[in-house]
Amino acid sequence: MENKIKVAIVGYGNIGRYAVDTVQSAPDMELVGIVRRKESLHNQQPNELSGIKVVSSISELPGVQVALLCTPTRSVPEFAKEILAAGINTVDSYDIHNQLADLRLELDQIAKAHKSVAVVSAGWDPGTDSIIRCMFKFMAPQGITYTNFGPGMSMGHSVAVNAIAGVEKALSLTIPIGTGMHRRMVYVQLKPGADFAEVEKAIKNDPYFIKDETHVQQVEDVRQLTDMGHGVVIEHKGSSGNAHNQRMQFTMSINNPALTAQIMTAAARASLKQPPGAYTLIQIPIIDFMYGNPDDIIRSLV
Amino acid sequence: MENKIKVAIVGYGNIGRYAVDTVQSAPDMELVGIVRRKESLHNQQPNELSGIKVVSSISELPGVQVALLCTPTRSVPEFAKEILAAGINTVDSYDIHNQLADLRLELDQIAKAHKSVAVVSAGWDPGTDSIIRCMFKFMAPQGITYTNFGPGMSMGHSVAVNAIAGVEKALSLTIPIGTGMHRRMVYVQLKPGADFAEVEKAIKNDPYFIKDETHVQQVEDVRQLTDMGHGVVIEHKGSSGNAHNQRMQFTMSINNPALTAQIMTAAARASLKQPPGAYTLIQIPIIDFMYGNPDDIIRSLV
C-alpha cells in the first residue's frame, strides 16, 4: 500500500512503548521513527527497537504526517507548538483537565497558521470517557453523571507522595467507592531512617489526599506492587423529556498505557480528515477515528 | 430568546408523543407544530396538544428549520425526500439496519441539491449504540463486540406475530441471554375459535423466530403486559496493539420511545451545524448534539 500514514512517536516512556505496537498494528500506518531525548541516544537502544529509526529531533525523520506526543504531559504544549509550526499534525493525551480547554485554544491558532491539525487530550480520560459523558448528557439531559476511576495507579497521586520527605518510592492506587468518590491506597518504600508515622501524617494532610479516605502502608519494594491495569465506571441517571430514571453505564477494565496509545493512534488517523485547527475528541466525528472505507463502516456497524 | 430552533414533529405515535416533551424541554428549541394524517384531524385532538398547532401538511407551519420524522419507519424515506426537497432539515430514527446505508446515500443527494441536512437513524439502535460499537472498535480493534437487547418489546417481532392467522393481538419480548443471543417470550391473545397449538407452531416456524429459543403463551389481554421499558448491553473484549483482554461494556435501562425522541431532538440541533447532506450519528461530532456554548462544554465535560 502506497499511501500509508507516516507516523512518528515522540517520547519513549510507558505510552510510547505501547504506541510502537498500536501504530505497527494499524493496517493504514507506517512508523517512520521515534524521537528520544539526546541523552538516551548515547545508550544502546532496547532490543524491541531494532529496525526502527531512533533520532533526537523530528526533523531527522522525512515525511512525517502525524506525531504522537508520548512525552510527560507537562512537556506536551512545548512539543506540540514546535511540531505544529513545522506543518506536522500532533496527537497528545494531555491529562490536566482544567487546562486542556486553554491549551486547545492556544494550539488552534498555531495549527491554523501552519495548516496543521492538533488532537488534544486523546486518551481515555480526558478522551473517550469525555465522549461517553457528553452522550449521556444529550441522551438524558437532566440528571447526574458520576465517573468512578479504578482500581488502578494514579500517576499524579504517586508523584505527590514521592515528593514527601522520607519517601524513597511510592504508589497510590485509586479505588472507586461509588458516586464519584475514591479511596486512596498508598504504598510507600521509605528512605533509611525515615519515620513511618510522620510520612503517613504528611501524606494524609497533602492537598492531593486531604479530602479522600486515605490508607498508607509501608512496603519493602513498591515495584513489586505495580501493574498497568486500570478501570472506570461512568454512571448516569437522568430524564429524557418527562421520562425519568433513564439509566446508563459505561465500564472498562484495561491496560492503561496500551489503551491510551491505541486511542492516540486512532486520533492520528482522524487528524488527517480535519481542517487545520486543534480539536478535542468530542469535536471529531467518530467515523474519522476508524480504519476502513466510510460506507463499509456505516453498513457494518451502524 | 430570539433565535430558537424551529422544530416540527411529523407523526404522533409513540415517539411523536415523547418528542413533544423533549423538544419543549430543550432550552434552545421551539415546537412550531405537529403534522398528523388528515383523517386524525377530524377528531378532537388529545388534551396534551391544547395550545399546539396541529396540521396535515408541514407547509402550513411557517419557518420550520427541522422536522422530526416520527412516522412508522417504512414511511420515513417518502417523508424525508419531500421535506428535504423543501429545504427543511429532517431527523429520523429509521431502524432497518441493512437498508439505512442506502437510504443515507439517497437522501444525501436530495439534501445537497436543496441545501438541507438529513440525520438518518438517529435513535438508540441504530444510533447511539452504533457510536458505542465504533468506539469499542477503535479502542481495541481486534476482538468481538456483542449487542444484547432487552428485556423489552420488539416491535418487528410483535408485528410478525400479529400477522399469523388466529392471532388477535401479540407481544414479543426480547430477553438477552448473552453473546448477542436472545430468547423470545411471545404473548398472544387469540381470535375466537383459534387453536393455540397451531398458532404456537406457526410462530415457532416463522422466519423471525425459527433461529431463536421461543416460548409462546396464551393470555387474555396483551395490553395489560405492555410497557415501554427496554435495555441493551454492548460488550467488547479486544486488544489494543499487543495488550489483550481490554474489556468494555455499555449498559442502559430506559423508556424506549422517550430515549428515541430525546436523541432525535439532539440530532435536530446537530443538523443545523452540518453542511448540506445526509449523516448517520457516527458522522457528526458529539459536541454538535449538545446544548450550550462549545467552549463551555469542553471546559466542563472533557
Interface residues (C-beta under 8 A of the other chain):
Chain A: Y18 A19 V20 D21 T22 Q24 S25 A26 H97 L100 A101 R104 L105 S121 W124 P126 T128 S130 I131 R133 C134 M135 K137 F138 M139 A140 P141 Q142 S240 G241 N242 A243 N245 Q246 R247 M248 Q249 F250 T251 M252 S253 I254 N255 A258 L259 A261 Q262 I263 A266 T280 L281 I282 Q283 I284 P285 I286 I287 F289 M290 Y291 P294 D295 I297 I298 R299 L301 V302
Chain B: Y18 A19 V20 D21 T22 Q24 S25 A26 H97 L100 A101 R104 L105 S121 W124 P126 T128 S130 I131 R133 C134 M135 K137 F138 M139 A140 P141 Q142 S240 G241 N242 A243 N245 Q246 R247 M248 Q249 F250 T251 M252 S253 I254 N255 A258 L259 A261 Q262 I263 A266 T280 L281 I282 Q283 I284 P285 I286 I287 F289 M290 Y291 P294 D295 I297 I298 R299 L301 V302
